[in-house]
């Protein structure tokens, strides 16, 4: 399996920046750019030279630092085709299922719309790493802004079916503590969830990151990935409902939580 050296660091109030370096080629990839300054600081500290930027979606808190970072580094920028006219600085656009290589590292664009229509999750299969933007969070998922509930469930289910348990998941925000408290409110008898919430509370009390996570942990504890579980549907008083209906109920409750 290929190896990636990954640096994760805070940006803005609750975003994360991510830099991934392929030690074989020396290629360095940024995923989203909430703010250029933290990226430039990390690059200076590591001595890494940024070669590529991958954008997950067009929201300002994921792209507002893109142009200054590109100007400072000359990196090549790749993003979703649906936002070719919304994101300044794109050099190349991709669609769902497109595969390209950065040196020998294979990168796949997996379309996961719902939060926005253009949302791309970036899958580095050789390294077992995915960045899910604002689609899948640790113990949660993104708000549904541009798509609809059925679309968002389909995107989560797509990731659930596609990714192995040991896939390492990075995403756009540190929302895990609030997500954990909501998850307990709808799934209070889940022993794995209780254990994980205790860990999350400890990490945040120590001002430490709760990310990355893994798909295996999310399958066991994230209620939004478990919308197809009959036991969870029954606990919500929705026995016999479709997974999309259960997901919509969960997302609605989280929006009001």
C-alpha positions as CSV (number, residue, x, y, z in Angstrom):
1,X,0.0,0.0,0.0
2,X,1.3,3.5,-0.9
3,X,2.1,5.8,2.0
4,X,1.1,9.4,2.4
5,X,2.6,11.8,4.9
6,X,-0.3,13.9,6.1
7,X,-0.4,17.1,8.1
8,X,-3.8,18.3,9.4
9,X,-4.1,21.8,11.0
10,X,-6.8,24.2,12.1
11,X,-8.1,26.9,9.8
12,X,-10.6,29.7,10.4
13,X,-12.9,28.8,13.4
14,X,-13.6,25.1,12.9
15,X,-12.2,24.1,9.5
16,X,-9.2,21.8,9.0
17,X,-6.5,22.2,6.4
18,X,-4.8,19.1,5.0
19,X,-1.5,18.6,3.3
20,X,-0.6,15.2,1.9
21,X,2.9,14.3,0.7
22,X,3.8,11.3,-1.5
23,X,7.3,10.5,-0.2
24,X,8.1,8.6,-3.4
25,X,7.7,11.5,-5.7
26,X,7.8,14.4,-3.3
27,X,4.4,15.6,-4.7
28,X,2.4,17.6,-2.1
29,X,-1.3,18.0,-2.3
30,X,-3.5,20.5,-0.4
31,X,-7.2,19.6,0.0
32,X,-9.3,22.7,0.1
33,X,-7.9,26.1,1.2
34,X,-10.0,27.8,3.9
35,X,-7.2,30.3,4.4
36,X,-3.8,30.5,2.7
37,X,-1.8,31.6,5.7
38,X,-1.9,28.3,7.7
39,X,-1.0,26.4,4.5
40,X,2.0,28.6,3.8
41,X,3.1,28.2,7.5
42,X,2.9,24.4,7.3
43,X,4.8,24.4,4.0
44,X,7.5,26.6,5.5
45,X,7.8,24.4,8.6
46,X,8.0,21.1,6.7
47,X,10.0,22.3,3.7
48,X,7.4,20.7,1.4
49,X,6.8,22.2,-2.0
50,X,3.1,22.3,-2.9
51,X,2.4,20.8,-6.3
52,X,-1.4,20.3,-6.4
53,X,-4.6,21.5,-4.8
54,X,-7.8,19.5,-4.8
55,X,-11.1,21.3,-4.1
56,X,-14.1,19.5,-2.7
57,X,-16.8,22.1,-3.3
58,X,-17.4,25.8,-3.9
59,X,-18.3,27.1,-0.4
60,X,-16.3,30.1,0.6
61,X,-14.8,28.5,3.7
62,X,-13.1,25.9,1.5
63,X,-11.8,28.1,-1.3
64,X,-11.3,31.6,-0.1
65,X,-7.5,31.0,0.3
66,X,-7.1,29.3,-3.0
67,X,-5.9,32.1,-5.2
68,X,-3.3,33.5,-2.8
69,X,-2.0,30.0,-2.2
70,X,-1.8,29.2,-5.9
71,X,0.0,32.5,-6.6
72,X,2.5,31.8,-3.8
73,X,3.3,28.2,-4.9
74,X,2.3,27.7,-8.6
75,X,0.4,24.6,-7.6
76,X,-2.0,23.0,-10.1
77,X,-5.7,23.2,-9.0
78,X,-8.2,20.5,-9.7
79,X,-11.9,20.7,-8.7
80,X,-15.5,19.8,-9.5
81,X,-16.7,20.3,-13.1
82,X,-20.1,21.6,-11.8
83,X,-18.3,24.6,-10.3
84,X,-16.0,25.5,-13.1
85,X,-17.6,29.0,-13.2
86,X,-17.8,29.4,-9.4
87,X,-14.3,28.7,-8.2
88,X,-11.5,31.1,-9.3
89,X,-8.1,29.5,-10.0
90,X,-9.1,26.0,-11.3
91,X,-6.8,24.5,-13.9
92,X,-8.6,21.3,-14.4
93,X,-12.1,19.9,-13.6
94,X,-13.3,16.4,-13.0
95,X,-16.6,14.5,-12.9
96,X,-17.8,11.5,-10.9
97,X,-15.5,8.5,-11.3
98,X,-12.7,10.3,-13.0
99,X,-9.3,8.9,-12.1
100,X,-6.0,10.7,-12.6
101,X,-2.4,10.3,-11.2
102,X,-0.2,12.7,-9.3
103,X,3.1,11.1,-10.1
104,X,2.3,7.4,-9.3
105,X,-0.4,8.2,-6.8
106,X,-3.9,7.4,-8.1
107,X,-6.6,9.8,-7.2
108,X,-10.3,9.2,-7.8
109,X,-13.1,11.8,-7.8
110,X,-16.2,10.4,-6.1
111,X,-19.2,12.6,-6.5
112,X,-21.1,12.9,-3.2
113,X,-23.7,15.6,-3.7
114,X,-26.3,16.8,-1.2
115,X,-24.5,19.4,0.9
116,X,-23.8,21.1,-2.4
117,X,-24.4,19.8,-5.9
118,X,-20.7,19.9,-6.8
119,X,-19.3,18.1,-3.8
120,X,-16.4,15.7,-4.6
121,X,-14.8,13.2,-2.2
122,X,-11.2,12.5,-3.0
123,X,-10.2,8.8,-2.7
124,X,-6.5,7.8,-2.6
125,X,-7.2,4.1,-2.8
126,X,-3.5,3.0,-2.8
127,X,-3.0,4.9,0.5
128,X,-6.4,3.9,2.0
129,X,-7.2,7.6,2.6
130,X,-10.3,9.6,1.6
131,X,-11.2,13.3,2.1
132,X,-15.0,13.6,2.2
133,X,-15.2,17.4,2.4
134,X,-18.6,18.4,4.0
135,X,-20.4,15.1,3.1
136,X,-19.3,12.7,5.8
137,X,-18.1,14.1,9.1
138,X,-16.9,12.2,12.2
139,X,-20.2,11.0,13.8
140,X,-22.2,13.2,11.5
141,X,-22.8,14.6,8.0
142,X,-23.1,17.9,6.3
143,X,-26.3,20.0,6.2
144,X,-28.3,19.6,3.0
145,X,-28.1,22.9,1.3
146,X,-28.3,22.5,-2.5
147,X,-29.4,18.9,-2.9
148,X,-32.2,17.0,-1.2
149,X,-32.4,14.4,1.6
150,X,-32.6,11.5,-0.8
151,X,-29.5,12.7,-2.7
152,X,-27.5,13.1,0.5
153,X,-28.5,9.7,1.7
154,X,-27.5,8.2,-1.6
155,X,-24.0,9.9,-1.3
156,X,-23.5,8.6,2.2
157,X,-24.6,5.1,1.2
158,X,-22.3,5.3,-1.8
159,X,-19.3,5.9,0.5
160,X,-20.6,3.2,2.9
161,X,-20.8,0.6,0.1
162,X,-17.5,1.7,-1.6
163,X,-15.0,2.1,1.3
164,X,-13.4,-0.6,3.4
165,X,-13.5,-0.4,7.2
166,X,-9.8,0.6,7.4
167,X,-10.2,3.6,5.1
168,X,-8.9,6.7,6.9
169,X,-11.4,9.5,6.7
170,X,-10.5,13.2,6.7
171,X,-13.1,15.9,6.3
172,X,-13.6,19.7,6.4
173,X,-14.6,20.5,10.0
174,X,-14.1,19.8,13.7
175,X,-17.8,19.2,14.5
176,X,-17.4,15.8,16.3
177,X,-18.4,16.9,19.8
178,X,-21.7,18.3,18.8
179,X,-22.3,15.4,16.5
180,X,-21.5,13.0,19.3
181,X,-24.1,14.5,21.6
182,X,-26.7,14.3,18.9
183,X,-25.8,10.7,18.1
184,X,-26.3,9.7,21.7
185,X,-29.8,11.4,21.7
186,X,-31.0,9.1,18.9
187,X,-28.9,6.0,19.6
188,X,-28.5,5.9,23.4
189,X,-28.0,2.2,23.8
190,X,-25.1,1.9,21.3
191,X,-22.2,0.7,23.5
192,X,-19.6,1.6,20.8
193,X,-21.0,5.1,20.5
194,X,-20.9,5.6,24.3
195,X,-17.3,4.6,24.4
196,X,-16.5,6.9,21.4
197,X,-18.3,9.9,22.9
198,X,-16.2,9.6,26.0
199,X,-13.0,9.6,23.9
200,X,-14.3,12.6,21.9
201,X,-15.0,14.6,25.1
202,X,-11.6,13.8,26.4
203,X,-9.9,14.9,23.2
204,X,-11.7,18.2,23.0
205,X,-11.2,18.9,26.6
206,X,-7.5,18.7,25.8
207,X,-7.9,20.8,22.6
208,X,-6.9,17.9,20.4
209,X,-8.3,16.9,17.0
210,X,-10.9,14.2,16.8
211,X,-9.9,13.5,13.2
212,X,-9.1,11.5,11.2
213,X,-11.6,8.8,11.7
214,X,-12.1,5.5,9.9
215,X,-15.1,4.0,8.0
216,X,-15.2,1.1,10.4
217,X,-15.7,3.5,13.4
218,X,-18.3,5.5,11.5
219,X,-20.3,2.4,10.5
220,X,-20.5,1.4,14.1
221,X,-21.3,4.8,15.6
222,X,-22.5,7.4,13.1
223,X,-26.3,7.4,13.0
224,X,-26.4,9.0,9.5
225,X,-24.5,6.0,8.0
226,X,-26.9,3.6,9.9
227,X,-30.1,4.9,8.5
228,X,-30.6,1.5,6.8
229,X,-30.4,-0.3,10.2
230,X,-33.9,-1.6,11.2
231,X,-33.0,-1.3,14.9
232,X,-32.3,2.4,14.5
233,X,-35.4,3.0,12.5
234,X,-37.5,1.3,15.2
235,X,-35.8,3.4,17.9
236,X,-37.0,6.5,16.0
237,X,-40.5,5.1,15.7
238,X,-40.1,4.5,12.0
239,X,-40.1,0.7,11.7
240,X,-40.5,-0.2,8.0
241,X,-39.5,3.2,6.7
242,X,-36.9,3.4,3.9
243,X,-33.3,4.3,4.7
244,X,-33.8,7.6,2.9
245,X,-36.8,8.4,5.0
246,X,-34.9,7.5,8.2
247,X,-32.0,9.7,7.1
248,X,-34.3,12.6,6.4
249,X,-35.7,12.3,9.9
250,X,-32.3,12.1,11.4
251,X,-31.0,15.1,9.5
252,X,-34.1,17.1,10.4
253,X,-33.6,16.4,14.1
254,X,-29.9,17.3,13.9
255,X,-30.8,20.6,12.2
256,X,-33.1,21.4,15.2
257,X,-30.8,20.0,17.8
